[in-house]
């Protein structure tokens, strides 16, 4: 008599700068490897033997990307999980203790119980564009910090700040040129870019940010796009508490492109100003205005 039953194997990976903690559920297998090429190769080889249903790893600011790329190359199913979702799951099951091993076990349990949707890597061109837009935003942030310092520091120190601002300006221009070349290299991106820039206030950088961070545009309808971006009002009703809706799930990766594009639109077209004239300066109202705009 055959008593073997098929097990759904879920793998949880806790990412550190120097180490990966890996737990295979329900086999109760735990091991660690260095977070480098050799260690990742060893981890993928070990995991592949068990034919997992899903490998879940938290998004940790690119520390997880070498492992994710290795999984993709090995045709292993993976999910890049939102750390907030995993944390809320820990609260739901009453887990308070925290170690690297417990975190890996928690992520594997989350994978088994929630079965999050599998992730897919962006095409190389789109990923490169997303990285360039992110780097440009970082440079703009540092440039603004230096400009603020220039206003408050003594004049004797101004000469130490101005060369840095020149460097930032040059780097930002180079990145913008690379973004334009990437868009021009792909007919699909060119078509999207033309449509996006036809809207008042959307320039080449805002368009690139939207294209790289929202690859679904062009394949989904307007309501789905609003929900994906985070500008669709969601019901918050319970008992007698009725009729209130709140925008949530705002995508920070798309935030700069949409908000700055909207701000420019607001300055150019007086008709847009009526959308926020009642609650000037309210970030929540800016998002509502985005929903009406798109």
SULTA-V333240 format. One record per residue. N is the residue number from 0. RES is the residue in one letter. SS is DSSP state (H for helix, E for strand, - for the rest). Layout:
BEGIN
<<N RES SS> <N RES SS>>
END
This chain:
BEGIN
<<0 X -> <1 X -> <2 X -> <3 X -> <4 X -> <5 X -> <6 X -> <7 X -> <8 X -> <9 X E> <10 X E> <11 X E> <12 X E> <13 X E> <14 X E> <15 X -> <16 X -> <17 X -> <18 X E> <19 X E> <20 X E> <21 X E> <22 X E> <23 X E> <24 X E> <25 X -> <26 X -> <27 X -> <28 X E> <29 X E> <30 X E> <31 X E> <32 X E> <33 X E> <34 X -> <35 X -> <36 X H> <37 X H> <38 X H> <39 X H> <40 X H> <41 X H> <42 X H> <43 X H> <44 X H> <45 X H> <46 X H> <47 X H> <48 X -> <49 X -> <50 X -> <51 X -> <52 X -> <53 X E> <54 X E> <55 X E> <56 X E> <57 X E> <58 X -> <59 X -> <60 X -> <61 X -> <62 X -> <63 X -> <64 X H> <65 X H> <66 X H> <67 X H> <68 X H> <69 X H> <70 X H> <71 X H> <72 X H> <73 X -> <74 X -> <75 X -> <76 X -> <77 X E> <78 X E> <79 X E> <80 X E> <81 X -> <82 X H> <83 X H> <84 X H> <85 X H> <86 X H> <87 X H> <88 X H> <89 X H> <90 X H> <91 X H> <92 X -> <93 X -> <94 X -> <95 X -> <96 X -> <97 X -> <98 X -> <99 X H> <100 X H> <101 X H> <102 X H> <103 X H> <104 X H> <105 X H> <106 X H> <107 X H> <108 X H> <109 X H> <110 X H> <111 X H> <112 X H> <113 X H> <114 X -> <115 X -> <116 X -> <117 X -> <118 X -> <119 X -> <120 X -> <121 X -> <122 X -> <123 X H> <124 X H> <125 X H> <126 X H> <127 X H> <128 X H> <129 X H> <130 X H> <131 X H> <132 X H> <133 X H> <134 X H> <135 X H> <136 X H> <137 X H> <138 X H> <139 X H> <140 X H> <141 X H> <142 X H> <143 X H> <144 X H> <145 X H> <146 X H> <147 X H> <148 X H> <149 X H> <150 X H> <151 X H> <152 X -> <153 X -> <154 X H> <155 X H> <156 X H> <157 X H> <158 X H> <159 X H> <160 X H> <161 X H> <162 X H> <163 X H> <164 X H> <165 X H> <166 X H> <167 X H> <168 X H> <169 X H> <170 X H> <171 X H> <172 X H> <173 X H> <174 X H> <175 X H> <176 X H> <177 X H> <178 X H> <179 X H> <180 X H> <181 X H> <182 X H> <183 X H> <184 X -> <185 X -> <186 X H> <187 X H> <188 X H> <189 X H> <190 X H> <191 X H> <192 X H> <193 X H> <194 X H> <195 X H> <196 X H> <197 X -> <198 X -> <199 X -> <200 X -> <201 X -> <202 X -> <203 X H> <204 X H> <205 X H> <206 X H> <207 X H> <208 X H> <209 X H> <210 X H> <211 X H> <212 X H> <213 X -> <214 X -> <215 X -> <216 X -> <217 X -> <218 X -> <219 X -> <220 X -> <221 X H> <222 X H> <223 X H> <224 X H> <225 X H> <226 X H> <227 X H> <228 X H> <229 X -> <230 X -> <231 X -> <232 X E> <233 X E> <234 X E> <235 X -> <236 X -> <237 X E> <238 X -> <239 X -> <240 X E> <241 X -> <242 X -> <243 X -> <244 X E> <245 X E> <246 X E> <247 X -> <248 X -> <249 X -> <250 X -> <251 X H> <252 X H> <253 X H> <254 X H> <255 X H> <256 X H> <257 X H> <258 X H> <259 X H> <260 X H> <261 X H> <262 X H> <263 X H> <264 X H> <265 X H> <266 X H> <267 X H> <268 X -> <269 X H> <270 X H> <271 X H> <272 X H> <273 X -> <274 X -> <275 X -> <276 X -> <277 X -> <278 X -> <279 X -> <280 X -> <281 X -> <282 X H> <283 X H> <284 X H> <285 X H> <286 X H> <287 X H> <288 X H> <289 X H> <290 X H> <291 X H> <292 X H> <293 X ->>
END
